[in-house]
């Protein structure tokens, strides 16, 4: 079994509902068990003006799937939620990112773990630290220390 962390985000449709439903969908992936899910957080889109705010969360899962099959399962869930990929940074009905896969570093076409920009994004680090306070990002360091460099990014915890 491998421990993996999944970033969830949405800013089209009903983002709060979609993220909650996607968390439940993660638990249905064969060979996978949902261990923990963060609260939902609201954040402004980074680097892309004039989009609705995002709803974000992070989930911890335990899985027998390898990183590539897990990514394929995540992409299938996104497709069920109507995710399209018109352009980088486009608004989305659901985004599922494989953030961490054990302690592994993976660089393959279409699969990079740890997620290449997670250490620069408060909307990932804040919910990750909620469920994994001692999390480290291979090659980058402790998530708590990395969050200090993101202090200009506002992330608001939503009411349950």
C-alpha positions as CSV (number, residue, x, y, z in Angstrom):
1,X,0.0,0.0,0.0
2,X,1.1,3.5,-0.8
3,X,0.1,6.7,0.9
4,X,-0.9,9.4,-1.5
5,X,-2.2,13.0,-1.2
6,X,-4.7,14.3,-3.7
7,X,-5.5,18.0,-4.3
8,X,-9.1,18.9,-5.2
9,X,-10.3,22.1,-6.6
10,X,-13.3,23.5,-8.5
11,X,-14.6,26.9,-9.5
12,X,-17.4,26.2,-12.0
13,X,-20.9,24.9,-11.3
14,X,-21.4,24.2,-7.6
15,X,-17.7,24.0,-6.5
16,X,-18.4,23.1,-2.8
17,X,-20.7,20.3,-3.7
18,X,-18.4,19.0,-6.5
19,X,-15.4,18.8,-4.2
20,X,-17.4,17.0,-1.5
21,X,-18.8,14.6,-4.1
22,X,-15.3,14.0,-5.5
23,X,-14.0,13.2,-2.1
24,X,-16.6,10.4,-1.9
25,X,-15.6,9.3,-5.4
26,X,-12.0,8.9,-4.3
27,X,-13.1,6.3,-1.8
28,X,-14.6,4.2,-4.7
29,X,-11.4,3.9,-6.6
30,X,-10.5,0.1,-6.6
31,X,-7.7,-0.7,-4.2
32,X,-8.0,2.7,-2.5
33,X,-9.1,3.8,0.9
34,X,-9.8,7.4,1.9
35,X,-7.9,8.0,5.1
36,X,-8.6,11.7,5.7
37,X,-10.0,14.8,4.1
38,X,-9.3,18.4,4.9
39,X,-11.9,21.1,5.4
40,X,-13.0,23.0,2.3
41,X,-11.1,26.2,1.6
42,X,-11.8,29.2,-0.6
43,X,-9.1,30.8,-2.6
44,X,-8.6,33.3,-5.5
45,X,-7.3,31.9,-8.8
46,X,-3.6,32.3,-9.2
47,X,-2.2,34.0,-12.3
48,X,-5.5,33.9,-14.1
49,X,-7.7,37.0,-13.8
50,X,-11.5,37.2,-13.9
51,X,-12.4,33.7,-12.8
52,X,-14.6,32.7,-9.9
53,X,-12.9,31.8,-6.6
54,X,-11.9,28.2,-6.1
55,X,-13.1,25.7,-3.5
56,X,-10.1,23.5,-2.5
57,X,-9.3,20.5,-0.3
58,X,-6.7,17.8,0.1
59,X,-7.3,14.1,0.7
60,X,-5.0,11.4,2.1
61,X,-5.6,8.0,0.5
62,X,-4.0,4.6,0.9
63,X,-3.8,2.7,-2.4
64,X,-2.5,-0.5,-4.0
65,X,-2.5,1.3,-7.4
66,X,0.8,2.5,-8.9
67,X,1.1,6.3,-9.5
68,X,0.2,6.1,-13.2
69,X,-3.0,4.0,-12.7
70,X,-3.9,6.3,-9.8
71,X,-3.5,9.3,-12.0
72,X,-5.7,7.6,-14.7
73,X,-8.4,7.0,-12.1
74,X,-8.3,10.7,-11.0
75,X,-8.6,11.8,-14.6
76,X,-11.6,9.5,-15.1
77,X,-13.3,11.1,-12.0
78,X,-12.6,14.5,-13.5
79,X,-14.2,13.5,-16.8
80,X,-17.3,12.2,-14.9
81,X,-17.6,15.7,-13.5
82,X,-17.5,17.3,-16.9
83,X,-13.8,18.5,-16.8
84,X,-12.5,19.8,-20.1
85,X,-9.1,21.1,-20.8
86,X,-9.4,24.1,-23.2
87,X,-6.3,25.9,-21.9
88,X,-3.9,25.9,-19.0
89,X,-5.4,27.7,-16.0
90,X,-9.0,27.6,-17.4
91,X,-11.9,27.5,-15.0
92,X,-12.9,24.0,-14.1
93,X,-15.7,21.9,-12.8
94,X,-13.2,19.7,-11.0
95,X,-9.4,19.4,-10.8
96,X,-7.8,16.4,-9.1
97,X,-4.0,16.6,-8.7
98,X,-1.7,13.8,-7.5
99,X,0.3,15.8,-5.1
100,X,2.4,13.2,-3.3
101,X,2.9,9.5,-3.8
102,X,4.7,8.1,-0.8
103,X,8.2,9.6,-0.7
104,X,8.7,9.1,-4.4
105,X,9.8,11.6,-7.0
106,X,8.4,10.7,-10.4
107,X,9.2,12.5,-13.7
108,X,7.4,10.8,-16.7
109,X,5.5,12.3,-19.6
110,X,2.2,13.5,-18.1
111,X,3.1,12.5,-14.5
112,X,5.3,14.6,-12.2
113,X,5.3,13.9,-8.5
114,X,5.5,15.8,-6.2
115,X,3.2,18.1,-8.1
116,X,5.6,20.7,-9.5
117,X,4.0,23.8,-8.0
118,X,2.4,22.6,-4.8
119,X,5.1,24.1,-2.7
120,X,4.2,27.5,-4.0
121,X,0.5,27.3,-3.4
122,X,-1.2,28.1,-0.1
123,X,-4.4,26.6,-1.4
124,X,-2.6,23.2,-1.4
125,X,-0.3,23.6,1.6
126,X,-3.0,24.9,4.1
127,X,-5.3,21.9,3.6
128,X,-2.4,19.5,3.4
129,X,-1.1,20.7,6.7
130,X,-4.5,20.4,8.3
131,X,-4.5,16.6,7.7
132,X,-0.7,16.0,7.7
133,X,1.0,18.6,10.0
134,X,4.4,17.0,9.5
135,X,4.2,16.7,5.7
136,X,7.3,17.1,3.7
137,X,7.6,17.6,-0.1
138,X,10.5,15.5,-1.5
139,X,13.2,17.9,-2.8
140,X,11.5,21.0,-1.3
141,X,11.3,20.5,2.4
142,X,8.7,20.7,5.2
143,X,5.3,21.9,4.0
144,X,5.0,24.1,7.1
145,X,8.2,26.0,6.3
146,X,7.2,26.4,2.6
147,X,3.9,27.9,3.6
148,X,5.7,31.0,4.9
149,X,6.7,31.9,1.4
150,X,3.0,31.9,0.4
151,X,1.8,34.5,3.0
152,X,0.6,36.8,0.3
153,X,-2.0,34.2,-0.9
154,X,-5.2,34.3,1.0
155,X,-6.9,31.0,1.8
156,X,-10.1,31.0,3.8
157,X,-11.4,28.0,5.7
158,X,-15.1,27.5,4.9
159,X,-17.7,26.7,7.5
160,X,-18.6,23.0,7.7
